[in-house]
Amino acid sequence: MVYRLQYKSSVKKELRKLSRTDRMTIVHKIKLLKKEPRPEGSAKLKGSRDLFRIRHGDYRIIYQIQNNVLIIIIIRIGHRREIYKNL
């Protein structure tokens, strides 16, 4: 099964703030989620039913998996010290 990716509009803005190398690596990791939505190293966020996170250095990618329609929604991308605020 191959999932479709959707991005919240705020994610594109968050990506533009990153360095080019971080941005490229993060986008690559996001694209890999299409084939494997729960890769090694991913973790389910406590207190949520369907939010997960993957790591890239000091950055975190928060995403939601909708299994019934095969969609992954990228919710937030940010530095580890700020990403979990206001989730």
Backbone as numpy.savetxt, mean C-alpha at the origin, in Angstrom:
# Nx Ny Nz CAx CAy CAz Cx Cy Cz
-5.50 -15.74 -9.92 -6.32 -14.56 -9.92 -5.45 -13.32 -9.92
-5.83 -12.36 -10.72 -5.12 -11.11 -10.78 -6.05 -10.00 -10.29
-5.57 -9.25 -9.32 -6.33 -8.17 -8.74 -6.11 -6.88 -9.54
-7.07 -5.99 -9.49 -6.92 -4.66 -10.07 -6.47 -3.71 -8.97
-5.72 -2.70 -9.35 -5.25 -1.70 -8.39 -6.04 -0.42 -8.53
-6.38 0.17 -7.41 -6.98 1.50 -7.38 -6.22 2.32 -6.35
-6.09 3.59 -6.64 -5.37 4.49 -5.74 -6.32 5.58 -5.26
-6.25 5.91 -3.98 -6.95 7.10 -3.51 -6.22 8.30 -4.09
-6.91 9.37 -4.33 -6.29 10.54 -4.96 -5.14 11.11 -4.12
-5.21 10.97 -2.82 -4.15 11.50 -1.96 -2.84 10.71 -2.11
-2.92 9.47 -2.56 -1.72 8.64 -2.70 -0.80 9.21 -3.79
-1.36 9.68 -4.87 -0.54 10.25 -5.95 0.23 11.46 -5.44
-0.40 12.25 -4.61 0.27 13.41 -4.02 1.39 12.97 -3.09
1.14 11.93 -2.30 2.15 11.42 -1.39 3.34 10.85 -2.16
3.08 10.19 -3.28 4.16 9.63 -4.09 5.06 10.73 -4.66
4.48 11.84 -5.06 5.27 12.93 -5.64 6.25 13.53 -4.65
5.99 13.39 -3.37 6.87 13.95 -2.34 8.13 13.11 -2.12
8.12 11.87 -2.60 9.24 10.95 -2.35 10.35 11.15 -3.37
11.53 10.65 -3.03 12.64 10.69 -3.99 12.33 9.75 -5.15
12.98 9.97 -6.25 12.72 9.17 -7.46 12.96 7.68 -7.22
14.04 7.32 -6.54 14.35 5.91 -6.33 13.34 5.25 -5.39
12.96 5.95 -4.32 11.94 5.41 -3.41 10.62 5.24 -4.14
10.26 6.25 -4.92 9.00 6.21 -5.67 8.95 5.01 -6.63
10.04 4.81 -7.36 10.08 3.70 -8.32 9.97 2.35 -7.62
10.68 2.19 -6.51 10.64 0.93 -5.78 9.26 0.68 -5.17
8.66 1.71 -4.62 7.33 1.57 -4.02 6.29 1.23 -5.08
6.35 1.88 -6.22 5.40 1.57 -7.30 5.59 0.14 -7.77
6.82 -0.32 -7.83 7.08 -1.71 -8.22 6.47 -2.68 -7.21
6.65 -2.39 -5.91 6.07 -3.25 -4.87 4.55 -3.27 -4.96
3.96 -2.12 -5.25 2.51 -2.04 -5.38 2.03 -2.89 -6.56
2.75 -2.82 -7.67 2.36 -3.62 -8.84 2.44 -5.12 -8.56
3.37 -5.53 -7.71 3.48 -6.95 -7.35 2.28 -7.43 -6.55
1.58 -6.50 -5.90 0.38 -6.87 -5.13 -0.72 -7.42 -6.03
-0.69 -7.08 -7.31 -1.72 -7.57 -8.23 -1.76 -9.09 -8.29
-0.59 -9.71 -8.22 -0.52 -11.18 -8.29 -0.56 -11.82 -6.91
0.03 -11.15 -5.92 0.08 -11.70 -4.56 -0.29 -10.60 -3.57
-1.58 -10.49 -3.19 -2.00 -9.40 -2.32 -1.49 -9.49 -0.88
-1.02 -10.64 -0.49 -0.47 -10.81 0.86 0.95 -11.39 0.76
1.90 -10.58 0.27 3.26 -11.10 0.10 3.93 -11.32 1.45
5.05 -12.01 1.40 5.83 -12.22 2.62 6.22 -10.86 3.19
6.03 -10.69 4.47 6.35 -9.42 5.11 5.16 -8.49 5.25
4.05 -8.82 4.61 2.86 -7.98 4.79 2.23 -8.29 6.13
1.53 -7.33 6.68 0.91 -7.52 7.99 -0.47 -6.89 7.99
-1.40 -7.57 8.62 -2.73 -7.04 8.79 -2.68 -6.01 9.92
-3.33 -4.87 9.72 -3.32 -3.84 10.76 -4.30 -4.20 11.86
-3.86 -4.06 13.08 -4.71 -4.37 14.23 -5.90 -3.42 14.26
-7.05 -3.96 14.62 -8.25 -3.15 14.72 -8.98 -2.91 13.42
-8.51 -3.51 12.33 -9.18 -3.35 11.05 -9.50 -4.72 10.48
-10.50 -4.77 9.64 -10.90 -6.05 9.06 -10.14 -6.36 7.78
-9.81 -5.31 7.01 -9.25 -5.58 5.69 -8.10 -4.64 5.30
-7.43 -4.02 6.26 -6.28 -3.16 5.95 -4.98 -3.91 6.22
-4.06 -3.78 5.29 -2.75 -4.42 5.38 -1.68 -3.38 5.14
-0.43 -3.74 5.49 0.69 -2.85 5.20 1.88 -3.67 4.72
2.65 -3.06 3.84 3.95 -3.60 3.45 4.96 -2.49 3.69
6.21 -2.88 3.83 7.27 -1.93 4.15 8.25 -1.77 3.01
8.80 -0.57 2.93 9.93 -0.28 2.07 10.82 0.69 2.84
11.85 0.16 3.46 12.72 1.01 4.28 11.93 1.67 5.40
11.97 3.00 5.44 11.23 3.75 6.46 9.81 4.07 6.01
9.41 3.63 4.84 8.09 3.94 4.32 7.15 2.75 4.44
5.86 3.07 4.59 4.82 2.05 4.69 3.77 2.30 3.63
3.24 1.21 3.10 2.17 1.26 2.11 0.97 0.59 2.76
-0.09 1.35 2.98 -1.31 0.84 3.59 -2.31 0.57 2.46
-2.88 -0.63 2.47 -3.82 -0.97 1.39 -4.95 -1.84 1.91
-6.01 -1.87 1.14 -7.20 -2.63 1.48 -7.44 -3.67 0.40
-7.78 -4.88 0.80 -8.05 -5.95 -0.15 -9.56 -6.21 -0.16
-10.13 -6.16 -1.35 -11.55 -6.50 -1.53 -11.60 -7.79 -2.35
-11.62 -8.91 -1.66 -11.56 -10.21 -2.32 -12.77 -10.51 -3.20
-13.93 -10.04 -2.80 -15.13 -10.37 -3.56 -15.14 -9.77 -4.97
-14.44 -8.66 -5.19 -14.38 -8.04 -6.52 -12.95 -7.96 -7.07
-12.01 -8.59 -6.39 -10.60 -8.65 -6.80 -9.99 -7.26 -7.04
-10.11 -6.41 -6.03 -9.55 -5.06 -6.11 -8.67 -4.81 -4.89
-7.55 -4.15 -5.13 -6.68 -3.68 -4.05 -6.68 -2.17 -4.12
-7.04 -1.53 -3.02 -7.09 -0.08 -2.96 -5.92 0.41 -2.12
-5.05 1.21 -2.72 -3.92 1.77 -2.00 -4.45 2.99 -1.24
-4.39 2.92 0.09 -4.98 3.93 0.96 -4.01 5.07 1.27
-2.81 4.71 1.71 -1.81 5.71 2.09 -0.41 5.20 1.86
0.50 6.15 1.64 1.93 5.87 1.57 2.60 6.97 2.38
3.50 6.58 3.27 4.17 7.60 4.06 5.26 7.05 4.95
5.93 7.95 5.63 7.01 7.59 6.55 6.43 6.85 7.75
7.18 5.94 8.29 6.69 5.07 9.36 6.26 5.82 10.61
6.85 6.97 10.90 6.48 7.69 12.12 5.17 8.47 11.96
4.72 8.66 10.71 3.52 9.46 10.48 2.35 8.67 9.88
2.61 7.52 9.32 1.62 6.82 8.51 0.41 6.34 9.30
0.59 5.98 10.55 -0.51 5.39 11.31 -1.39 6.42 12.00
-1.01 7.70 11.93 -1.84 8.75 12.52 -3.07 8.95 11.65
-4.21 9.09 12.27 -5.48 9.37 11.59 -5.88 8.31 10.58
-5.63 7.06 10.88 -6.06 5.98 9.97 -7.46 5.57 10.26
